[in-house]
Amino acid sequence: MAVLMDVSSIVGMINTGILVALLAVYANIYSKTRATFTIGLMVFSAMLMLHNVIAVYAYFSMAPLYSDALLPYFVGIHIAELAGLIALLKVTVWPEGVKTTPRQAS
């Protein structure tokens, strides 16, 4: 079950990296627009990042205290969070999505 703890820690670190990127993007947007909504996004990103940092620290420092039965749930939670953060990063950085041009008939 140590593998699940490692997976959870790695995914938590990836989540933290994505949140750092989101925080940087939001800070850049705020510096240009001074929109208060962006401050809320920055606080959200910072709090979620704090959650992930604490979780990863807890996995490393208190690993023997976690029940093996809980580890699959931790992995699932972190993977679900990763999927949500990837979606949020995508719509934040690339809001238009993939634009394709129609093919010309030959």
C-alpha positions as CSV (number, residue, x, y, z in Angstrom):
1,M,0.0,0.0,0.0
2,A,3.0,2.3,0.1
3,V,2.6,2.6,-3.6
4,L,-0.8,4.3,-3.1
5,M,0.8,6.7,-0.6
6,D,3.5,7.6,-3.2
7,V,0.9,8.0,-6.0
8,S,-1.1,10.3,-3.7
9,S,1.9,12.3,-2.9
10,I,3.0,12.7,-6.5
11,V,-0.4,13.7,-7.6
12,G,-0.6,16.2,-4.7
13,M,2.7,17.7,-5.9
14,I,1.4,18.0,-9.4
15,N,-1.7,19.7,-8.1
16,T,0.5,22.1,-6.2
17,G,2.4,22.9,-9.4
18,I,-0.7,23.6,-11.4
19,L,-2.0,25.8,-8.6
20,V,1.2,27.8,-8.6
21,A,0.8,28.3,-12.4
22,L,-2.9,29.4,-11.9
23,L,-1.9,31.7,-9.1
24,A,0.8,33.3,-11.4
25,V,-1.8,33.7,-14.2
26,Y,-4.4,35.2,-11.9
27,A,-1.8,37.6,-10.4
28,N,-0.8,38.7,-13.9
29,I,-4.5,39.2,-14.8
30,Y,-5.0,41.2,-11.6
31,S,-2.1,43.4,-12.3
32,K,-3.6,44.3,-15.7
33,T,-7.3,44.6,-14.7
34,R,-7.5,45.2,-11.0
35,A,-10.7,43.0,-11.1
36,T,-11.8,42.0,-7.6
37,F,-13.1,38.7,-9.0
38,T,-9.5,37.8,-9.7
39,I,-8.5,38.4,-6.1
40,G,-11.1,35.7,-5.2
41,L,-9.5,33.3,-7.7
42,M,-6.1,34.0,-6.2
43,V,-7.4,33.3,-2.7
44,F,-9.0,30.1,-3.9
45,S,-5.8,29.0,-5.6
46,A,-3.7,29.8,-2.5
47,M,-6.0,28.0,-0.1
48,L,-6.2,24.9,-2.4
49,M,-2.4,25.0,-2.7
50,L,-2.0,25.2,1.1
51,H,-4.3,22.2,1.4
52,N,-2.1,20.2,-1.1
53,V,1.1,21.2,0.6
54,I,-0.2,20.2,4.0
55,A,-1.5,16.9,2.6
56,V,1.8,16.0,0.9
57,Y,3.7,16.9,4.1
58,A,1.3,14.8,6.1
59,Y,1.8,11.8,3.8
60,F,5.5,12.0,4.3
61,S,5.6,12.8,8.0
62,M,2.7,10.7,9.2
63,A,2.6,7.8,6.7
64,P,2.5,5.0,9.4
65,L,-0.6,6.6,11.0
66,Y,-2.8,6.3,7.9
67,S,-4.9,3.2,7.6
68,D,-4.3,1.2,4.4
69,A,-8.0,1.1,3.8
70,L,-8.0,5.0,3.4
71,L,-5.3,5.2,0.8
72,P,-7.4,4.4,-2.3
73,Y,-9.8,7.2,-1.3
74,F,-6.9,9.6,-1.0
75,V,-5.6,8.7,-4.4
76,G,-9.1,9.1,-5.9
77,I,-9.6,12.5,-4.2
78,H,-6.3,13.8,-5.5
79,I,-6.9,12.4,-9.1
80,A,-10.3,14.0,-9.1
81,E,-8.8,17.3,-8.0
82,L,-6.1,17.0,-10.7
83,A,-8.8,16.6,-13.4
84,G,-10.6,19.7,-12.1
85,L,-7.4,21.7,-11.9
86,I,-6.4,20.7,-15.5
87,A,-9.8,21.8,-16.7
88,L,-9.5,25.1,-14.8
89,L,-6.0,25.7,-16.1
90,K,-7.2,25.0,-19.7
91,V,-10.1,27.4,-19.6
92,T,-8.0,30.0,-17.8
93,V,-5.0,29.9,-20.2
94,W,-6.8,28.9,-23.4
95,P,-10.5,30.0,-23.1
96,E,-11.2,29.8,-26.9
97,G,-10.4,26.1,-27.1
98,V,-9.2,24.5,-30.3
99,K,-10.4,26.4,-33.3
100,T,-10.3,24.5,-36.6
101,T,-10.9,25.8,-40.0
102,P,-13.2,23.9,-42.3
103,R,-11.5,21.9,-45.0
104,Q,-11.8,23.2,-48.6
105,A,-13.4,20.8,-51.0
106,S,-10.9,19.7,-53.7
